[in-house]
Amino acid sequence: MSKRKFYRNFNKRKKFNATKSITIMLCICIIGSYAYINLKDKGLWDKLESVSVMSSIKNLSAWDGLKKLFNKSDVITSSDISSELGDLEENKDSEENAKVASVNEMEIYTIQVASIENKNDLKKVEDVMEEYKFPSANMDLDNTKKVQVYASLKEDKVRENLEDTRTYFSDAFLTKIEIPMLSLQYTDSYSYMEDIAKGLNNLIENYKKESEYWDLGEKNLETYNEILTSRNTILDNLKKNTNKINYSKMDKFKENLISYIDEVEEKILISSKSANENKNYISQGALLSSIQGYYLFVNSMK
């Protein structure tokens, strides 16, 4: 019998195991990606420098060593806070570049005839003013309705009507609505705040122009309509700029100003209609009401 050994299938090609190969490749990709992400963290080198070889051998197991090497630390490193430092620097620049837009103060004289809490009493007062054609308006202040008549930038103009007013309201007295200056702080990112300040200043000047118109006793509808048309344009631009506000801390300012603009726009229609119907006392009352509303708006920002 021949002693030659036969090695069967020695040169036979093995079957390709696709599942096993794919699994190995996935493992290599995962390990490689994980190592790249951790090695990319510059803080890793600080970890390596802080761990001595001897202390690692004595105190750490192989698994602990791997965890220390490849696990991201909860401690913020210089590379971790780079974005935060950038934000701080940006905020610092914003504070240094802050600007202030000022809205002018305003003063107007009027006559207060009543301070009413009861709605029924208010109706009685309004009926008298309507009957005798007082240019009137009222505003909520200190939980009461402050009922006022006439309005002018000049004290003597209002005082001329004081005695006549006391014929119907014996407690009537001269008073002054003082509206303080409004300062709006902003940075270049919110430059529209400057446009809002300009719009409010234009509105104040428009109110003064109408007040002077009534002081002169004119009845030129063309001139008056020009004043109202100009006011409408001012309000349109003011609303557009106010709607640009996208800063949460200015939400109250934005909401209150938009609400005020809407109220004044409604009064423009009333003023125009009344003047054309020769009811100037209603138009003058609308002006007083608009100024009262502006006073309340500014006070709401305190």
The 8 nearest C-alpha neighbors of each residue, nearest first, counted from 0:
[[1, 2, 3, 4, 5, 6, 7, 8],
 [0, 2, 3, 4, 5, 6, 7, 8],
 [1, 3, 4, 0, 5, 6, 7, 9],
 [4, 2, 1, 5, 0, 6, 7, 9],
 [5, 3, 2, 6, 1, 7, 0, 9],
 [4, 6, 7, 3, 9, 2, 8, 1],
 [7, 5, 9, 4, 8, 10, 3, 11],
 [6, 8, 9, 5, 10, 11, 4, 12],
 [9, 7, 11, 10, 6, 12, 5, 13],
 [10, 8, 7, 11, 6, 12, 5, 13],
 [9, 11, 8, 12, 7, 6, 13, 5],
 [10, 12, 8, 9, 13, 7, 14, 6],
 [13, 11, 10, 14, 8, 9, 15, 7],
 [14, 12, 11, 15, 16, 10, 8, 9],
 [13, 15, 16, 12, 17, 11, 19, 18],
 [16, 14, 17, 13, 20, 19, 12, 18],
 [15, 17, 19, 18, 14, 20, 21, 13],
 [18, 16, 20, 19, 15, 21, 22, 14],
 [19, 17, 21, 20, 16, 22, 23, 15],
 [18, 20, 22, 17, 21, 16, 23, 24],
 [21, 19, 17, 23, 22, 18, 24, 16],
 [22, 20, 24, 18, 23, 19, 17, 25],
 [21, 23, 19, 25, 20, 24, 18, 26],
 [24, 22, 26, 20, 25, 21, 27, 19],
 [23, 25, 27, 21, 26, 22, 28, 20],
 [26, 24, 28, 22, 27, 23, 29, 21],
 [25, 27, 29, 23, 28, 24, 30, 22],
 [26, 28, 24, 30, 25, 29, 31, 23],
 [29, 27, 31, 25, 26, 30, 32, 24],
 [28, 30, 26, 32, 31, 27, 33, 25],
 [29, 31, 33, 27, 32, 28, 34, 26],
 [32, 30, 28, 34, 29, 33, 27, 35],
 [33, 31, 35, 29, 34, 30, 28, 36],
 [32, 34, 30, 36, 35, 31, 29, 37],
 [33, 35, 31, 37, 32, 36, 38, 30],
 [36, 34, 32, 38, 33, 37, 39, 31],
 [35, 37, 39, 33, 34, 38, 32, 40],
 [38, 36, 34, 39, 40, 35, 69, 33],
 [37, 39, 35, 40, 36, 34, 43, 41],
 [38, 40, 36, 37, 35, 41, 43, 34],
 [39, 41, 38, 42, 37, 43, 36, 78],
 [42, 40, 43, 44, 39, 78, 38, 45],
 [41, 43, 45, 40, 44, 76, 46, 78],
 [42, 44, 46, 41, 45, 40, 47, 38],
 [43, 45, 47, 46, 42, 41, 48, 40],
 [46, 44, 48, 42, 43, 47, 49, 41],
 [45, 47, 43, 49, 44, 48, 50, 42],
 [48, 46, 44, 45, 49, 50, 43, 68],
 [47, 49, 45, 46, 50, 44, 51, 43],
 [48, 50, 46, 47, 45, 51, 44, 52],
 [51, 49, 47, 48, 46, 52, 55, 54],
 [52, 50, 54, 53, 55, 49, 48, 47],
 [51, 53, 55, 54, 56, 50, 57, 47],
 [54, 52, 56, 55, 51, 57, 58, 50],
 [53, 55, 57, 56, 51, 52, 58, 50],
 [56, 54, 59, 52, 53, 58, 57, 51],
 [55, 57, 53, 54, 58, 59, 52, 60],
 [58, 56, 54, 55, 59, 53, 60, 52],
 [59, 57, 55, 54, 56, 60, 53, 63],
 [60, 58, 55, 63, 56, 64, 57, 61],
 [59, 61, 63, 62, 64, 58, 56, 55],
 [62, 60, 64, 63, 65, 59, 56, 66],
 [61, 63, 65, 60, 64, 66, 59, 67],
 [64, 62, 66, 60, 65, 61, 59, 67],
 [63, 65, 61, 67, 62, 66, 59, 68],
 [64, 66, 68, 62, 67, 63, 69, 61],
 [67, 65, 63, 70, 64, 68, 69, 62],
 [68, 66, 64, 65, 70, 69, 63, 46],
 [67, 69, 65, 66, 70, 64, 46, 43],
 [68, 70, 66, 67, 37, 65, 71, 34],
 [69, 71, 66, 67, 68, 72, 37, 65],
 [72, 70, 69, 73, 37, 67, 43, 68],
 [71, 73, 74, 70, 75, 67, 76, 42],
 [74, 72, 75, 71, 76, 70, 79, 42],
 [73, 75, 72, 76, 71, 79, 42, 77],
 [76, 74, 79, 73, 80, 77, 72, 78],
 [75, 77, 79, 78, 42, 74, 80, 41],
 [78, 76, 79, 80, 81, 75, 42, 41],
 [77, 79, 76, 81, 80, 41, 42, 40],
 [78, 80, 76, 77, 75, 81, 82, 83],
 [81, 79, 83, 82, 77, 78, 84, 76],
 [80, 82, 84, 78, 83, 79, 85, 77],
 [83, 81, 85, 84, 80, 86, 79, 78],
 [84, 82, 80, 86, 85, 81, 87, 79],
 [85, 83, 87, 81, 86, 82, 80, 88],
 [84, 86, 82, 88, 83, 87, 89, 81],
 [87, 85, 89, 83, 84, 88, 90, 82],
 [88, 86, 84, 90, 89, 85, 91, 83],
 [87, 89, 91, 85, 86, 90, 84, 92],
 [88, 90, 86, 92, 91, 87, 85, 93],
 [91, 89, 93, 87, 92, 88, 86, 94],
 [92, 90, 88, 94, 93, 89, 87, 95],
 [91, 93, 95, 89, 90, 94, 96, 88],
 [94, 92, 90, 96, 91, 95, 97, 186],
 [95, 93, 97, 91, 96, 92, 90, 186],
 [94, 96, 92, 93, 97, 91, 90, 98],
 [97, 95, 93, 94, 92, 186, 98, 187],
 [98, 96, 186, 94, 185, 95, 93, 184],
 [99, 97, 185, 184, 186, 96, 100, 187],
 [98, 100, 184, 183, 185, 101, 182, 97],
 [101, 99, 183, 193, 182, 196, 184, 98],
 [102, 100, 182, 181, 183, 196, 103, 99],
 [101, 103, 181, 196, 180, 200, 182, 199],
 [104, 102, 180, 200, 101, 105, 181, 179],
 [103, 105, 180, 179, 178, 102, 106, 181],
 [104, 106, 178, 177, 103, 179, 107, 203],
 [107, 105, 177, 176, 178, 152, 175, 108],
 [106, 108, 152, 176, 151, 175, 150, 109],
 [109, 107, 175, 151, 150, 154, 174, 152],
 [108, 110, 150, 149, 174, 175, 173, 148],
 [111, 109, 173, 148, 147, 172, 174, 112],
 [110, 112, 147, 171, 172, 146, 113, 173],
 [113, 111, 171, 147, 146, 168, 110, 170],
 [112, 114, 146, 111, 115, 145, 171, 147],
 [115, 113, 145, 144, 143, 146, 116, 112],
 [116, 114, 144, 143, 117, 113, 121, 145],
 [115, 117, 143, 144, 118, 114, 142, 120],
 [116, 118, 120, 119, 115, 121, 143, 144],
 [119, 117, 121, 120, 122, 116, 115, 123],
 [120, 118, 122, 121, 117, 123, 116, 124],
 [121, 119, 123, 117, 122, 118, 124, 115],
 [120, 122, 118, 124, 119, 123, 125, 115],
 [121, 123, 125, 119, 120, 124, 126, 118],
 [124, 122, 126, 120, 121, 125, 127, 119],
 [125, 123, 121, 127, 126, 122, 128, 120],
 [126, 124, 128, 122, 127, 123, 129, 121],
 [125, 127, 129, 123, 124, 128, 130, 122],
 [128, 126, 130, 124, 125, 129, 131, 123],
 [129, 127, 133, 125, 131, 130, 126, 132],
 [128, 130, 132, 126, 127, 131, 125, 133],
 [129, 131, 127, 128, 132, 126, 133, 125],
 [132, 130, 128, 129, 133, 127, 126, 167],
 [133, 131, 129, 128, 130, 280, 134, 281],
 [132, 134, 128, 135, 131, 280, 148, 129],
 [135, 133, 284, 280, 283, 148, 149, 281],
 [136, 134, 148, 284, 133, 147, 149, 137],
 [137, 135, 288, 284, 147, 146, 287, 148],
 [138, 136, 146, 145, 147, 144, 288, 139],
 [137, 139, 145, 144, 140, 291, 146, 136],
 [140, 138, 144, 143, 142, 145, 141, 137],
 [139, 141, 142, 143, 138, 144, 145, 295],
 [140, 142, 143, 139, 144, 145, 114, 138],
 [143, 141, 140, 139, 144, 116, 115, 145],
 [144, 142, 116, 115, 140, 141, 139, 114],
 [143, 145, 139, 115, 114, 138, 146, 137],
 [144, 146, 114, 137, 138, 113, 143, 139],
 [145, 147, 137, 113, 112, 111, 144, 136],
 [148, 146, 111, 110, 136, 135, 112, 137],
 [147, 149, 135, 110, 134, 109, 133, 111],
 [150, 148, 109, 134, 135, 110, 157, 147],
 [149, 151, 109, 108, 287, 157, 107, 148],
 [152, 150, 153, 108, 107, 210, 157, 156],
 [151, 153, 107, 108, 154, 106, 210, 150],
 [152, 154, 151, 156, 155, 108, 157, 107],
 [155, 153, 157, 156, 108, 158, 152, 151],
 [156, 154, 158, 157, 153, 159, 151, 108],
 [157, 155, 154, 159, 158, 153, 151, 214],
 [156, 158, 159, 154, 155, 160, 109, 151],
 [157, 159, 155, 161, 160, 156, 154, 173],
 [160, 158, 157, 156, 161, 155, 162, 163],
 [159, 161, 158, 163, 157, 162, 164, 156],
 [160, 162, 158, 164, 163, 159, 165, 157],
 [163, 161, 165, 164, 160, 166, 159, 158],
 [162, 164, 166, 165, 160, 161, 167, 159],
 [163, 165, 161, 166, 162, 167, 168, 160],
 [166, 164, 169, 168, 162, 167, 163, 171],
 [165, 167, 164, 163, 168, 169, 162, 161],
 [166, 168, 165, 164, 169, 163, 127, 171],
 [169, 167, 165, 171, 170, 166, 112, 164],
 [168, 170, 165, 171, 166, 167, 164, 112],
 [171, 169, 168, 172, 112, 165, 113, 111],
 [172, 170, 112, 111, 168, 169, 165, 110],
 [173, 171, 110, 111, 174, 170, 112, 161],
 [172, 174, 110, 109, 111, 158, 175, 171],
 [175, 173, 109, 110, 108, 172, 111, 176],
 [174, 176, 108, 107, 109, 177, 106, 173],
 [177, 175, 107, 106, 108, 178, 174, 109],
 [176, 178, 106, 175, 105, 179, 107, 104],
 [177, 179, 105, 104, 294, 106, 176, 180],
 [180, 178, 104, 177, 181, 105, 103, 297],
 [179, 181, 104, 103, 102, 182, 178, 101],
 [180, 182, 102, 101, 179, 183, 103, 297],
 [183, 181, 101, 100, 102, 99, 184, 180],
 [184, 182, 100, 99, 101, 185, 181, 192],
 [185, 183, 99, 98, 100, 182, 97, 186],
 [184, 186, 98, 97, 189, 99, 183, 192],
 [187, 185, 97, 188, 189, 98, 96, 93],
 [186, 188, 190, 189, 185, 96, 97, 93],
 [189, 187, 186, 190, 185, 191, 93, 192],
 [190, 188, 187, 191, 186, 185, 192, 244],
 [189, 191, 187, 192, 193, 188, 186, 185],
 [190, 192, 194, 193, 189, 240, 195, 243],
 [193, 191, 195, 190, 194, 189, 196, 185],
 [192, 194, 196, 191, 195, 100, 190, 197],
 [195, 193, 191, 197, 192, 196, 198, 240],
 [194, 196, 192, 198, 193, 197, 237, 240],
 [195, 197, 193, 199, 198, 194, 102, 100],
 [198, 196, 194, 200, 195, 199, 201, 193],
 [197, 199, 195, 201, 196, 200, 237, 194],
 [200, 198, 202, 196, 201, 197, 203, 195],
 [201, 199, 197, 203, 202, 198, 102, 103],
 [200, 202, 198, 204, 199, 203, 197, 205],
 [201, 203, 199, 205, 200, 204, 198, 206],
 [204, 202, 200, 206, 205, 201, 199, 207],
 [205, 203, 207, 201, 206, 202, 208, 200],
 [204, 206, 202, 208, 203, 207, 201, 209],
 [207, 205, 203, 209, 208, 204, 210, 202],
 [208, 206, 210, 204, 205, 209, 211, 203],
 [207, 209, 205, 211, 206, 210, 204, 212],
 [208, 210, 212, 206, 211, 207, 205, 213],
 [211, 209, 207, 213, 212, 208, 151, 206],
 [212, 210, 214, 208, 209, 213, 207, 215],
 [211, 213, 209, 210, 215, 214, 208, 217],
 [212, 214, 216, 210, 215, 211, 209, 217],
 [215, 213, 211, 216, 212, 210, 156, 151],
 [216, 214, 213, 212, 217, 211, 210, 218],
 [217, 215, 213, 214, 218, 212, 211, 219],
 [218, 216, 215, 219, 212, 213, 214, 220],
 [217, 219, 220, 216, 223, 213, 222, 212],
 [218, 220, 222, 221, 217, 223, 224, 212],
 [221, 219, 223, 222, 224, 218, 275, 274],
 [220, 222, 224, 223, 219, 225, 226, 218],
 [223, 221, 225, 220, 219, 224, 226, 218],
 [224, 222, 220, 226, 225, 221, 219, 227],
 [223, 225, 227, 221, 226, 222, 220, 228],
 [226, 224, 228, 222, 223, 227, 229, 221],
 [227, 225, 223, 229, 224, 228, 230, 222],
 [226, 228, 230, 224, 229, 225, 231, 267],
 [229, 227, 225, 231, 230, 226, 224, 232],
 [228, 230, 232, 226, 227, 231, 225, 233],
 [231, 229, 227, 233, 228, 232, 234, 226],
 [230, 232, 228, 234, 229, 233, 227, 235],
 [233, 231, 235, 229, 230, 234, 236, 228],
 [234, 232, 230, 236, 231, 235, 237, 198],
 [233, 235, 237, 231, 232, 236, 238, 230],
 [236, 234, 232, 238, 237, 233, 231, 239],
 [237, 235, 239, 233, 238, 234, 240, 232],
 [238, 236, 234, 240, 235, 198, 239, 195],
 [237, 239, 241, 235, 236, 240, 234, 242],
 [240, 238, 236, 242, 237, 241, 235, 243],
 [241, 239, 243, 237, 242, 238, 191, 195],
 [240, 242, 238, 243, 239, 244, 237, 253],
 [241, 243, 239, 240, 244, 238, 253, 245],
 [244, 242, 240, 241, 245, 239, 191, 238],
 [243, 245, 242, 241, 246, 253, 249, 240],
 [246, 244, 243, 247, 249, 250, 242, 189],
 [245, 247, 249, 248, 244, 250, 189, 243],
 [248, 246, 250, 249, 245, 251, 244, 253],
 [247, 249, 246, 250, 251, 252, 245, 253],
 [250, 248, 252, 247, 246, 251, 253, 244],
 [251, 249, 253, 247, 252, 248, 254, 246],
 [252, 250, 254, 253, 249, 255, 248, 300],
 [253, 251, 249, 255, 250, 254, 256, 300],
 [252, 254, 250, 256, 251, 255, 249, 257],
 [255, 253, 251, 257, 256, 252, 250, 258],
 [256, 254, 258, 252, 257, 253, 251, 259],
 [255, 257, 259, 253, 258, 254, 252, 260],
 [258, 256, 260, 254, 259, 255, 253, 261],
 [257, 259, 255, 261, 256, 260, 254, 262],
 [258, 260, 256, 262, 261, 257, 255, 263],
 [261, 259, 257, 263, 262, 258, 256, 264],
 [262, 260, 264, 258, 259, 263, 257, 265],
 [263, 261, 259, 265, 260, 264, 258, 266],
 [262, 264, 266, 260, 265, 261, 289, 267],
 [265, 263, 261, 267, 266, 262, 260, 231],
 [264, 266, 262, 263, 267, 268, 261, 269],
 [265, 267, 269, 263, 268, 264, 270, 285],
 [268, 266, 270, 264, 269, 265, 271, 263],
 [267, 269, 271, 266, 270, 265, 272, 264],
 [270, 268, 266, 272, 267, 271, 273, 265],
 [271, 269, 282, 267, 273, 268, 272, 266],
 [270, 272, 268, 274, 273, 269, 267, 275],
 [271, 273, 269, 275, 270, 274, 268, 276],
 [274, 272, 278, 276, 270, 275, 271, 282],
 [275, 273, 277, 279, 271, 276, 278, 272],
 [274, 276, 272, 277, 273, 271, 220, 278],
 [275, 277, 273, 274, 278, 272, 279, 271],
 [278, 276, 274, 275, 279, 273, 280, 272],
 [279, 277, 273, 274, 276, 280, 281, 282],
 [278, 280, 282, 274, 281, 277, 283, 273],
 [279, 281, 134, 283, 282, 278, 132, 284],
 [282, 280, 284, 279, 283, 278, 134, 285],
 [283, 281, 270, 279, 285, 284, 280, 273],
 [284, 282, 280, 286, 285, 134, 281, 279],
 [283, 285, 134, 135, 281, 287, 282, 286],
 [284, 286, 288, 282, 283, 287, 266, 289],
 [285, 287, 289, 283, 284, 288, 290, 282],
 [288, 286, 284, 290, 285, 289, 150, 291],
 [287, 289, 285, 291, 136, 286, 290, 284],
 [290, 288, 292, 286, 291, 287, 263, 285],
 [291, 289, 293, 287, 292, 288, 294, 286],
 [290, 292, 288, 294, 293, 289, 287, 295],
 [293, 291, 289, 295, 290, 294, 288, 296],
 [292, 294, 296, 290, 295, 291, 297, 289],
 [293, 295, 291, 292, 297, 296, 178, 290],
 [296, 294, 298, 292, 293, 297, 299, 291],
 [297, 295, 293, 299, 298, 294, 292, 255],
 [296, 298, 294, 299, 300, 295, 293, 181],
 [299, 297, 295, 300, 296, 301, 294, 178],
 [298, 300, 296, 297, 301, 295, 255, 252],
 [299, 301, 298, 297, 252, 296, 251, 181],
 [300, 298, 299, 297, 296, 181, 295, 252]]
